[in-house]
């Protein structure tokens, strides 16, 4: 006879000075109760637990890798949430897990929220209600007459560690689809453009976690810089991609 644990949502706490806004798109929780691995549940969820008395939970944050709903993984940069409660059979309990960035997480640059500047060529600053955090966000506009695509490229270049977890976090709202990718820069002067994920238009703010590890491992460049490429679909009047809270993380 089980008891039931209900988890409807999760919280991410950040140090805003170094880790950016506390946005997240945690969709699932991966749960252990004492020594039992209960698997993953999509939130909101209410699942049975075959334990009683003192029960210790370990909860990990689950996300859709690179926005793919069919690829659900534990996000490697969030800490686990642990807590213990005294339970009884047939009981009903609730919990809101809290996650933080792990102490070993490295941010390649100060999270780009576009409040104090713009680190991308080809991207403009928008100071209106389109900003997800603060007063500004970045905007990439593809027109209906002259452009089939417009690319915003990160100005600074960064070294990334091959063989380790490397992810890009982006908050976005888009009227047209766009690509997320990077340029690999080599000492020889060669520059290789690598598109990583195609993102469909979405009329409301969303967050995507883009896994770059395998692509960086294959590129083996000396430095890297991110780009966003807005696309104008055939027979479209064009539109704008809004970008905010950009983070490039690795261990």
Beta strands, then each sheet from edge to edge (+ up, - down):
strand 1: 3-7
strand 2: 10-13
strand 3: 28-33
strand 4: 36-42
strand 5: 45-49
strand 6: 53-64
strand 7: 72-74
strand 8: 81-87
strand 9: 92-94
strand 10: 97-100
strand 11: 106-107
strand 12: 120-121
strand 13: 124-126
strand 14: 137-142
strand 15: 149-154
strand 16: 166-174
strand 17: 178-185
strand 18: 191-199
strand 19: 202-211
strand 20: 223-231
strand 21: 239-250
sheet 1: 5+ 1- 9-
sheet 2: 2+ 10+
sheet 3: 4+ 3- 6+ 7-
sheet 4: 4+ 3- 6+ 8-
sheet 5: 11+ 21- 14+ 13-
sheet 6: 11+ 21- 16+ 19-
sheet 7: 12+ 15- 20+ 17- 18+
end
